[in-house]
Amino acid sequence: MARAGTAPAEAAVTAVQAAAYMVPTDAPEADGTYSWDSTTMVLVQAAAGGKTGLGWTYAPAATADLVEGLLGPAVQGVDALDVPAAAAAMARAVRNPGNTGLASYAVSAVDCALWDLKARLLDLPLHKLLGAVRDTVAVYGSGGFTTYSEDQLRAQLEDWAHGQRIPRVKIKIGQDCGTNVPRDVDRVRQARAAVGPWTELFVDANGAYTAKQAVRVMREVVAENVTWFEEPVSSDHLAGLREVRDAVDADVAAGEYGTGLPYFQRLCAADAIDCLQADVSRCGGITEWLRVAAVAAAHGLEISGHCAPHLSAAVAAATPNFRHLEWFHDHVRIENLFFEGTLDPQGGWVRPGDGPGNGLAFRAADADRYRV
């Protein structure tokens, strides 16, 4: 074994494999604009020098075909230590089919696998390879789906706030594309009653409202002290986001669907948000996340990690202008099922592991029953 920080002599990427896994939800789930009964993960394994790196995205199973048919051949033979070179090769490979949307999800999974592979080749924790600026990463409990009954909502929120002592929680609002505001208001009040006065309460409308409607909703729940309002309108509606931001006390956030650096530049430059969101499993992986975070910093903004918490923790620890990471119910379930070495959010913080790479080991036998 090479000593920590020293690469083996032969470190060319030799193989990139992808597989899709569909995991049913543990109850019916919906947000303001979409409903689902399963979540699909596409897992990528990249090999070099006798080591294997792990990356993944939550995306349709067809993403695996993009990885193996287009991106794998593009990065094979690239020195596994030169991840930016591999990222450039993937950017060329997706030029014609388009480098945003689903292609960006595929690129993200491969890029994260390559960073994990590099860290394992060097026998370093991934957050140390990237250069940590903090030892722990703040998380918030996220779920609170619009399909939940009052009892389901209370149980989930109480487990986060009182069981795991996570001091930040988020629920979904915008019921039925914003057509049932009375239920939204009632659920915000239920959430505050469940977590008590000292837990931060976040809401996410997933773009379900109009701008003025979103402002009216916040006025209705002003007594509940909501401090984070995610996607009150579509994240593509920059003028609407700015209108809401200027009218409410809660921080307005958006960006989770972003793929491609220009998207984030436009969102930041519009002066429409208080905190930028990015998803490392969508935005282009760790390579692109670091650039997105720099764009946010240039606009005086912090960045919040959307979903895929175990994929995000290391780069979150290495991002100076990072705020918090979404401890999303569905993804936590899947990642705890599929990997050894998952993190503990007790107290509202996770500490990236000290083992090589992202510190995770894939439990193939447990995952195989869900393989598509």
MOHU-V647121 format. One record per backbone hydrogen bond with DSSP energy under -0.5 kcal/mol. NH is the residue of the N-H (numbers start at 1). CO is the residue of the C=O. If there is no record, write none. Layout:
[[NH/CO] [NH/CO]]
//
This chain:
[[5/122] [6/3] [11/9] [13/78] [14/47] [15/47] [17/45] [19/43] [21/41] [22/370] [23/21] [23/39] [24/22] [25/37] [29/36] [31/34] [36/29] [39/23] [41/21] [41/39] [42/57] [43/19] [43/41] [44/55] [45/17] [46/53] [47/15] [48/51] [51/48] [53/46] [55/44] [57/42] [59/40] [59/57] [63/60] [64/61] [65/61] [65/62] [66/62] [67/63] [68/64] [69/65] [70/66] [71/66] [72/67] [74/70] [75/71] [75/72] [76/72] [77/13] [78/75] [80/11] [82/79] [83/81] [85/82] [86/82] [87/83] [88/84] [89/85] [90/86] [91/87] [92/88] [93/89] [94/90] [95/92] [98/94] [103/100] [104/101] [105/101] [106/102] [107/103] [108/104] [109/105] [110/106] [111/107] [112/108] [113/109] [114/110] [115/111] [116/112] [117/113] [118/114] [119/115] [120/116] [121/117] [122/118] [123/120] [124/119] [126/357] [128/125] [129/125] [130/126] [131/127] [133/317] [134/317] [137/350] [139/348] [140/325] [141/168] [142/327] [143/170] [146/30] [148/145] [153/149] [154/150] [155/151] [156/152] [157/153] [158/154] [159/155] [160/156] [161/157] [162/158] [163/158] [164/159] [166/160] [167/165] [169/200] [170/141] [171/202] [172/144] [173/204] [177/32] [177/174] [178/174] [179/175] [179/176] [180/175] [184/180] [185/181] [186/182] [187/183] [188/184] [189/185] [190/186] [191/187] [192/188] [193/189] [194/190] [195/191] [196/192] [199/196] [200/167] [201/225] [202/169] [202/200] [203/228] [204/171] [205/230] [206/230] [207/231] [208/205] [209/232] [214/210] [215/211] [216/212] [217/213] [218/214] [219/215] [220/216] [221/217] [222/219] [224/221] [225/222] [227/201] [228/201] [229/251] [230/203] [230/228] [231/253] [237/234] [238/236] [241/237] [242/238] [243/239] [244/240] [245/241] [246/242] [247/243] [247/244] [248/244] [251/227] [253/229] [254/275] [258/255] [260/283] [263/260] [264/260] [265/261] [266/262] [267/263] [268/264] [269/265] [270/266] [271/268] [272/267] [274/252] [275/252] [276/302] [277/254] [278/304] [280/278] [282/279] [283/279] [285/280] [288/284] [289/285] [290/286] [291/287] [292/288] [293/289] [294/290] [295/291] [296/292] [297/293] [298/294] [299/295] [299/296] [300/297] [301/296] [302/274] [303/321] [304/276] [305/324] [306/278] [307/305] [311/308] [312/308] [313/309] [316/312] [317/313] [318/314] [319/316] [320/318] [322/319] [323/303] [325/138] [326/305] [327/140] [327/325] [328/326] [329/142] [332/328] [333/329] [334/330] [335/331] [336/332] [337/333] [338/334] [339/335] [340/361] [345/343] [347/164] [348/345] [349/346] [350/137] [352/350] [357/124] [359/356] [361/340] [363/338] [364/362] [366/363] [367/363] [368/364] [370/367] [371/368] [372/20]]
//
